[in-house]
Amino acid sequence: MKFLAITLIADSQDPVTGSLTPTRERFREVVAAALLAEELGFDGFGVGERHERPFLSSSPPVVLSHIAALTHRIRLFTAVTTLSLLDPVRAYEDYATLDHLCDGRLELMIGKGNGTAQRELFNVTPEDQWERNAEGYELFRRIWLEDKVTAEPRFRPALTGAEVLPRPYQRAVRVWHGSATSRESVDLAARYGDPLFSANVTHPIGPYAELIRYYRERWEQYGHDPAHAVVGAGTAGYHAAPTSQQAARAYRPAFARYLALHKQQGLEPVFPTLEDFIERSSALIGSPQQVIEKVHRYHEEFGHTVLHLQAEPGGIAPAEHRASLELFQSDIAPVLRSAIADPSFPDF
């Protein structure tokens, strides 16, 4: 099993004063989180893409390029690239450039993205967002693989023998398809023989397990070898400590943020109490043995071989968050790596 640390670069508040951390400092914190992830032995570090409050992650290729210059081994992920909002030609140029700067350590996760404000910012409608996502990916993929492209897409000007530079470092970049609730993204992944990453962070396990089963069904219907259907999965939260009581106590401020965000958005929380959150969500909060058991429980439903954790504290004291990540790598990851196979990629 492989492990990623991921951040969406949300605005964060000082736990004492309540004031927002200056943007410059937030980006420094993200870079520090990436360096720590490499130091501790995580396999990948991912940066999300959002174009609305409370997020600062509008330009993941820029952030990842800076991280690439400071790291040597860790693979660099987007989580996710919102192709439904972007010109695929321009997106290709950014990521092909990053591919060279990181010596081919780049992997992409793509998806339509969430949020009304960012959709309106890019003049995308609920009716056309899935078509934009599929068309954007298909054109992006062709540009990556073909030296010259002729195409007549619906949502951008036509291309006639277009040569888009630079040509990439990796002849074929690995593209994961992020999926939360829709069969459209799952079907797109299965059609092209691409891996699926379940964004299983909002609800209990049921709907996510159903989508993953659908992915495997479609994968076979498209004629792919079932052995190579690769699935990754997220976590709604993470904190491990020597005892479950210590873990829950340390995570309580982060859960308070979860409740406050729902209240701010006028939404009822799916998990109204911390105890319910720990029990029914994908969050990994507890002793090392409890975390291991929960990952296995989810693996029985998902068959996933890649797992992501939150790279940043998110309301937990920074020293406690670092200790929790260290505990993950010392007491949890070795057990899971031994018990659950790596994804079936020869170069991962």
Kinemage of the C-alpha trace (Angstrom):
@kinemage 1
@onewidth
@group {chain A} dominant
@subgroup {mainchain}
@vectorlist {calphas} color= white
{ca met a 1} P 0.000 0.000 0.000
{ca lys a 2} L 1.131 3.547 -0.795
{ca phe a 3} L 0.426 6.687 1.203
{ca leu a 4} L -0.098 10.288 0.157
{ca ala a 5} L -0.302 13.479 2.192
{ca ile a 6} L -2.725 16.011 0.692
{ca thr a 7} L -3.694 19.629 1.314
{ca leu a 8} L -6.411 21.872 -0.154
{ca ile a 9} L -4.599 24.970 1.230
{ca ala a 10} L -7.550 26.306 3.161
{ca asp a 11} L -7.303 29.622 4.957
{ca ser a 12} L -6.392 28.889 8.560
{ca gln a 13} L -7.046 30.831 11.740
{ca asp a 14} L -4.825 31.431 14.717
{ca pro a 15} L -6.237 29.141 17.451
{ca val a 16} L -5.836 31.907 20.078
{ca thr a 17} L -6.706 35.169 18.290
{ca gly a 18} L -8.966 33.790 15.558
{ca ser a 19} L -7.241 35.958 12.930
{ca leu a 20} L -6.415 34.503 9.514
{ca thr a 21} L -2.864 33.376 8.863
{ca pro a 22} L -1.243 35.709 6.284
{ca thr a 23} L -1.350 34.171 2.805
{ca arg a 24} L 2.430 34.235 2.436
{ca glu a 25} L 2.757 32.281 5.674
{ca arg a 26} L 0.108 29.762 4.593
{ca phe a 27} L 2.108 28.907 1.488
{ca arg a 28} L 5.228 28.525 3.614
{ca glu a 29} L 3.295 26.106 5.825
{ca val a 30} L 2.287 24.058 2.773
{ca val a 31} L 5.891 23.828 1.584
{ca ala a 32} L 6.979 22.784 5.085
{ca ala a 33} L 4.283 20.081 5.079
{ca ala a 34} L 5.610 18.729 1.781
{ca leu a 35} L 9.175 18.626 3.087
{ca leu a 36} L 7.986 16.816 6.205
{ca ala a 37} L 6.046 14.296 4.109
{ca glu a 38} L 9.200 13.454 2.167
{ca glu a 39} L 11.275 13.307 5.352
{ca leu a 40} L 8.851 10.890 6.996
{ca gly a 41} L 8.633 8.575 3.982
{ca phe a 42} L 5.267 9.334 2.398
{ca asp a 43} L 5.058 8.212 -1.226
{ca gly a 44} L 3.319 11.310 -2.565
{ca phe a 45} L 2.261 14.867 -1.739
{ca gly a 46} L -0.869 16.354 -3.281
{ca val a 47} L -2.170 19.906 -3.693
{ca gly a 48} L -5.834 20.518 -4.409
{ca glu a 49} L -7.353 23.080 -6.765
{ca arg a 50} L -10.182 25.371 -5.670
{ca his a 51} L -11.183 28.810 -6.942
{ca glu a 52} L -13.340 30.078 -4.083
{ca arg a 53} L -13.245 30.758 -0.356
{ca pro a 54} L -11.904 29.493 1.965
{ca phe a 55} L -9.202 28.029 -0.291
{ca leu a 56} L -5.928 29.455 -1.622
{ca ser a 57} L -5.184 26.556 -3.973
{ca ser a 58} L -6.051 28.230 -7.283
{ca ser a 59} L -2.650 27.440 -8.863
{ca pro a 60} L -1.387 23.966 -7.964
{ca pro a 61} L 1.243 23.796 -10.750
{ca val a 62} L 2.978 26.856 -9.304
{ca val a 63} L 2.930 25.469 -5.758
{ca leu a 64} L 4.078 22.024 -6.903
{ca ser a 65} L 6.882 23.527 -8.995
{ca his a 66} L 8.277 25.205 -5.886
{ca ile a 67} L 7.964 21.971 -3.924
{ca ala a 68} L 9.668 20.093 -6.779
{ca ala a 69} L 12.733 22.306 -6.427
{ca leu a 70} L 13.041 21.455 -2.725
{ca thr a 71} L 12.329 17.701 -2.790
{ca his a 72} L 14.029 14.744 -4.419
{ca arg a 73} L 12.013 11.540 -4.078
{ca ile a 74} L 8.371 12.146 -3.232
{ca arg a 75} L 5.849 12.012 -6.079
{ca leu a 76} L 3.796 15.146 -6.712
{ca phe a 77} L 0.014 14.989 -7.180
{ca thr a 78} L -2.808 17.338 -8.003
{ca ala a 79} L -5.922 16.711 -5.950
{ca val a 80} L -7.776 17.467 -8.149
{ca thr a 81} L -7.096 19.384 -11.372
{ca thr a 82} L -10.478 20.878 -12.289
{ca leu a 83} L -10.442 20.291 -16.034
{ca ser a 84} L -14.098 21.288 -16.331
{ca leu a 85} L -12.984 24.871 -15.564
{ca leu a 86} L -9.719 25.020 -17.499
{ca asp a 87} L -8.542 25.337 -21.080
{ca pro a 88} L -6.937 21.897 -21.614
{ca val a 89} L -4.241 23.395 -23.852
{ca arg a 90} L -3.116 25.818 -21.158
{ca ala a 91} L -3.414 23.131 -18.482
{ca tyr a 92} L -1.206 20.848 -20.573
{ca glu a 93} L 1.468 23.560 -20.922
{ca asp a 94} L 1.574 24.085 -17.147
{ca tyr a 95} L 1.791 20.419 -16.275
{ca ala a 96} L 4.217 19.442 -19.029
{ca thr a 97} L 6.524 22.166 -17.708
{ca leu a 98} L 6.116 20.892 -14.140
{ca asp a 99} L 6.782 17.352 -15.373
{ca his a 100} L 10.280 18.446 -16.458
{ca leu a 101} L 10.960 20.463 -13.312
{ca cys a 102} L 10.164 17.489 -11.059
{ca asp a 103} L 12.025 14.912 -13.210
{ca gly a 104} L 8.866 12.965 -14.001
{ca arg a 105} L 7.528 12.673 -10.448
{ca leu a 106} L 4.172 14.153 -11.511
{ca glu a 107} L 0.818 12.371 -11.259
{ca leu a 108} L -2.522 14.051 -11.894
{ca met a 109} L -5.914 13.614 -10.332
{ca ile a 110} L -8.660 15.210 -12.382
{ca gly a 111} L -12.288 16.039 -11.699
{ca lys a 112} L -15.029 18.522 -12.383
{ca gly a 113} L -14.525 20.264 -9.039
{ca asn a 114} L -17.079 21.414 -6.499
{ca gly a 115} L -18.525 24.782 -5.620
{ca thr a 116} L -21.018 27.178 -7.162
{ca ala a 117} L -18.769 30.238 -6.861
{ca gln a 118} L -15.885 28.766 -8.833
{ca arg a 119} L -18.253 27.408 -11.470
{ca glu a 120} L -19.730 30.881 -11.940
{ca leu a 121} L -16.254 32.418 -12.011
{ca phe a 122} L -15.419 30.336 -15.098
{ca asn a 123} L -18.895 30.544 -16.648
{ca val a 124} L -19.509 26.808 -16.328
{ca thr a 125} L -23.046 25.535 -15.770
{ca pro a 126} L -24.302 22.457 -13.922
{ca glu a 127} L -25.671 21.247 -17.250
{ca asp a 128} L -22.353 21.320 -19.121
{ca gln a 129} L -19.757 20.675 -16.412
{ca trp a 130} L -19.551 16.917 -17.016
{ca glu a 131} L -19.217 17.370 -20.780
{ca arg a 132} L -16.507 19.959 -20.192
{ca asn a 133} L -14.665 17.585 -17.868
{ca ala a 134} L -14.749 14.698 -20.359
{ca glu a 135} L -13.855 16.849 -23.356
{ca gly a 136} L -11.094 18.607 -21.432
{ca tyr a 137} L -9.545 15.320 -20.389
{ca glu a 138} L -9.758 13.762 -23.836
{ca leu a 139} L -8.048 16.767 -25.425
{ca phe a 140} L -5.465 17.050 -22.624
{ca arg a 141} L -4.656 13.373 -23.056
{ca arg a 142} L -4.244 13.666 -26.816
{ca ile a 143} L -1.950 16.674 -26.494
{ca trp a 144} L 0.199 14.801 -23.972
{ca leu a 145} L 0.533 11.750 -26.218
{ca glu a 146} L 0.593 13.295 -29.726
{ca asp a 147} L 3.162 15.723 -31.109
{ca lys a 148} L 0.543 17.496 -33.230
{ca val a 149} L -3.189 17.572 -32.644
{ca thr a 150} L -6.161 18.344 -34.842
{ca ala a 151} L -9.468 18.572 -32.993
{ca glu a 152} L -12.782 20.407 -33.019
{ca pro a 153} L -13.842 20.571 -29.380
{ca arg a 154} L -17.109 22.126 -28.307
{ca phe a 155} L -15.833 24.287 -25.463
{ca arg a 156} L -12.673 25.867 -26.932
{ca pro a 157} L -11.418 26.916 -30.388
{ca ala a 158} L -10.481 24.190 -32.862
{ca leu a 159} L -6.919 22.936 -33.242
{ca thr a 160} L -5.367 22.209 -36.650
{ca gly a 161} L -2.026 20.446 -36.577
{ca ala a 162} L -1.330 22.220 -33.300
{ca glu a 163} L 2.071 21.644 -31.713
{ca val a 164} L 1.890 22.391 -27.998
{ca leu a 165} L 5.166 22.876 -26.143
{ca pro a 166} L 7.063 21.801 -24.176
{ca arg a 167} L 6.725 18.129 -24.964
{ca pro a 168} L 6.455 16.236 -21.649
{ca tyr a 169} L 9.216 14.502 -19.710
{ca gln a 170} L 7.052 11.406 -19.167
{ca arg a 171} L 5.733 9.966 -22.389
{ca ala a 172} L 2.520 9.035 -20.565
{ca val a 173} L 1.568 10.703 -17.306
{ca arg a 174} L -0.552 8.763 -14.860
{ca val a 175} L -3.999 10.346 -14.484
{ca trp a 176} L -6.315 9.422 -11.626
{ca his a 177} L -10.003 10.334 -11.756
{ca gly a 178} L -11.398 11.791 -8.573
{ca ser a 179} L -14.900 10.573 -7.794
{ca ala a 180} L -17.228 11.591 -5.001
{ca thr a 181} L -20.809 10.988 -6.108
{ca ser a 182} L -21.103 10.620 -9.874
{ca arg a 183} L -20.924 7.751 -12.301
{ca glu a 184} L -19.717 10.074 -15.083
{ca ser a 185} L -16.204 10.396 -13.697
{ca val a 186} L -16.100 6.699 -12.820
{ca asp a 187} L -17.082 5.723 -16.346
{ca leu a 188} L -14.475 8.081 -17.835
{ca ala a 189} L -11.756 6.460 -15.736
{ca ala a 190} L -12.826 2.945 -16.688
{ca arg a 191} L -13.099 3.813 -20.386
{ca tyr a 192} L -9.484 4.983 -20.594
{ca gly a 193} L -8.073 2.340 -18.246
{ca asp a 194} L -7.139 4.950 -15.653
{ca pro a 195} L -7.050 4.556 -11.856
{ca leu a 196} L -9.844 5.887 -9.659
{ca phe a 197} L -9.452 7.937 -6.479
{ca ser a 198} L -12.504 7.915 -4.231
{ca ala a 199} L -13.155 11.231 -2.473
{ca asn a 200} L -14.836 9.361 0.356
{ca val a 201} L -14.776 12.155 2.914
{ca thr a 202} L -18.373 13.400 3.247
{ca his a 203} L -20.634 10.387 3.860
{ca pro a 204} L -20.477 6.885 5.356
{ca ile a 205} L -18.923 4.124 3.306
{ca gly a 206} L -22.001 2.902 1.365
{ca pro a 207} L -22.251 5.231 -1.670
{ca tyr a 208} L -18.484 5.206 -2.231
{ca ala a 209} L -18.314 1.417 -2.175
{ca glu a 210} L -21.134 1.314 -4.715
{ca leu a 211} L -19.270 3.647 -7.090
{ca ile a 212} L -16.100 1.593 -6.805
{ca arg a 213} L -18.012 -1.572 -7.644
{ca tyr a 214} L -19.457 0.229 -10.659
{ca tyr a 215} L -15.931 1.264 -11.710
{ca arg a 216} L -14.714 -2.317 -11.620
{ca glu a 217} L -17.760 -3.471 -13.597
{ca arg a 218} L -17.238 -0.819 -16.279
{ca trp a 219} L -13.498 -1.531 -16.319
{ca glu a 220} L -14.149 -5.106 -17.356
{ca gln a 221} L -16.883 -4.098 -19.821
{ca tyr a 222} L -14.351 -1.851 -21.556
{ca gly a 223} L -12.077 -4.870 -21.957
{ca his a 224} L -9.389 -4.129 -19.379
{ca asp a 225} L -7.634 -6.709 -17.202
{ca pro a 226} L -9.405 -6.721 -13.792
{ca ala a 227} L -6.046 -7.159 -12.067
{ca his a 228} L -5.027 -3.646 -13.121
{ca ala a 229} L -8.084 -1.749 -11.873
{ca val a 230} L -6.415 0.478 -9.267
{ca val a 231} L -8.325 2.388 -6.584
{ca gly a 232} L -7.170 5.013 -4.103
{ca ala a 233} L -9.210 6.347 -1.195
{ca gly a 234} L -9.223 9.388 1.028
{ca thr a 235} L -9.812 9.980 4.705
{ca ala a 236} L -12.123 12.529 6.274
{ca gly a 237} L -9.560 13.199 8.979
{ca tyr a 238} L -6.542 11.666 10.648
{ca his a 239} L -4.990 11.679 14.072
{ca ala a 240} L -3.307 8.768 15.793
{ca ala a 241} L -2.029 8.716 19.349
{ca pro a 242} L -0.952 6.002 21.790
{ca thr a 243} L -4.539 5.703 23.067
{ca ser a 244} L -7.939 6.363 21.520
{ca gln a 245} L -8.757 8.865 24.266
{ca gln a 246} L -5.651 10.917 23.503
{ca ala a 247} L -6.414 10.854 19.775
{ca ala a 248} L -10.012 11.998 20.205
{ca arg a 249} L -9.042 14.749 22.629
{ca ala a 250} L -6.395 16.111 20.253
{ca tyr a 251} L -8.745 15.979 17.258
{ca arg a 252} L -11.645 17.792 18.948
{ca pro a 253} L -10.556 21.304 17.772
{ca ala a 254} L -10.384 20.037 14.172
{ca phe a 255} L -13.885 18.603 14.498
{ca ala a 256} L -15.095 21.934 15.853
{ca arg a 257} L -13.860 23.476 12.583
{ca tyr a 258} L -15.838 20.876 10.655
{ca leu a 259} L -19.016 21.881 12.497
{ca ala a 260} L -18.310 25.601 12.103
{ca leu a 261} L -17.821 25.229 8.346
{ca his a 262} L -21.148 23.453 7.993
{ca lys a 263} L -22.894 26.140 10.039
{ca gln a 264} L -21.289 28.869 7.919
{ca gln a 265} L -22.575 27.177 4.759
{ca gly a 266} L -26.036 26.590 6.203
{ca leu a 267} L -25.652 22.805 6.059
{ca glu a 268} L -26.531 20.096 8.548
{ca pro a 269} L -23.416 18.030 9.357
{ca val a 270} L -23.590 14.421 8.247
{ca phe a 271} L -21.780 13.458 11.462
{ca pro a 272} L -23.130 15.663 14.284
{ca thr a 273} L -20.770 14.480 17.050
{ca leu a 274} L -17.093 13.625 17.185
{ca glu a 275} L -17.963 10.113 18.321
{ca asp a 276} L -20.211 9.615 15.292
{ca phe a 277} L -17.529 11.090 13.031
{ca ile a 278} L -14.945 8.630 14.327
{ca glu a 279} L -17.317 5.680 14.054
{ca arg a 280} L -19.085 6.219 10.715
{ca ser a 281} L -16.871 8.450 8.569
{ca ser a 282} L -13.632 7.506 6.837
{ca ala a 283} L -11.660 9.464 9.457
{ca leu a 284} L -8.777 7.559 11.037
{ca ile a 285} L -8.748 8.739 14.643
{ca gly a 286} L -7.553 6.462 17.389
{ca ser a 287} L -4.704 4.249 18.507
{ca pro a 288} L -2.422 2.692 15.868
{ca gln a 289} L -4.281 -0.618 16.128
{ca gln a 290} L -7.652 1.082 15.692
{ca val a 291} L -6.407 2.941 12.603
{ca ile a 292} L -5.045 -0.279 11.104
{ca glu a 293} L -8.326 -2.098 11.714
{ca lys a 294} L -10.380 0.664 10.126
{ca val a 295} L -8.188 0.783 7.019
{ca his a 296} L -8.665 -2.969 6.664
{ca arg a 297} L -12.425 -2.574 7.082
{ca tyr a 298} L -12.523 -0.050 4.258
{ca his a 299} L -10.157 -2.144 2.157
{ca glu a 300} L -12.613 -5.044 2.323
{ca glu a 301} L -15.171 -2.798 0.572
{ca phe a 302} L -12.905 -0.766 -1.711
{ca gly a 303} L -9.920 -2.995 -2.486
{ca his a 304} L -7.861 0.209 -2.503
{ca thr a 305} L -4.072 0.185 -2.547
{ca val a 306} L -3.396 3.928 -2.092
{ca leu a 307} L -4.536 6.005 0.882
{ca his a 308} L -4.330 9.725 1.532
{ca leu a 309} L -4.031 11.541 4.843
{ca gln a 310} L -4.303 15.236 5.663
{ca ala a 311} L -0.896 16.838 5.285
{ca glu a 312} L -1.629 19.798 7.558
{ca pro a 313} L -2.844 20.127 11.168
{ca gly a 314} L -6.275 21.605 10.350
{ca gly a 315} L -6.908 22.756 13.919
{ca ile a 316} L -4.711 20.229 15.720
{ca ala a 317} L -1.651 21.590 17.520
{ca pro a 318} L 1.247 21.413 14.983
{ca ala a 319} L 3.502 19.443 17.330
{ca glu a 320} L 0.742 16.891 17.938
{ca his a 321} L 0.065 16.626 14.193
{ca arg a 322} L 3.730 15.955 13.465
{ca ala a 323} L 3.881 13.342 16.232
{ca ser a 324} L 0.792 11.698 14.738
{ca leu a 325} L 2.364 11.524 11.262
{ca glu a 326} L 5.546 10.099 12.789
{ca leu a 327} L 3.452 7.496 14.601
{ca phe a 328} L 1.747 6.634 11.331
{ca gln a 329} L 5.067 5.941 9.631
{ca ser a 330} L 6.562 4.031 12.573
{ca asp a 331} L 3.616 1.921 13.787
{ca ile a 332} L 0.865 1.966 11.152
{ca ala a 333} L 2.312 2.215 7.640
{ca pro a 334} L 4.680 -0.798 7.965
{ca val a 335} L 1.785 -3.041 9.008
{ca leu a 336} L -0.440 -1.860 6.153
{ca arg a 337} L 2.373 -2.045 3.582
{ca ser a 338} L 2.992 -5.650 4.614
{ca ala a 339} L -0.665 -6.660 4.524
{ca ile a 340} L -1.993 -4.776 1.469
{ca ala a 341} L -0.314 -4.959 -1.929
{ca asp a 342} L 1.004 -1.913 -3.770
{ca pro a 343} L -0.966 -0.665 -6.778
{ca ser a 344} L -0.254 -2.666 -9.923
{ca phe a 345} L 1.944 0.000 -11.518
{ca pro a 346} L 5.481 -1.096 -12.379
{ca asp a 347} L 6.925 2.390 -11.779
{ca phe a 348} L 5.008 3.590 -8.701
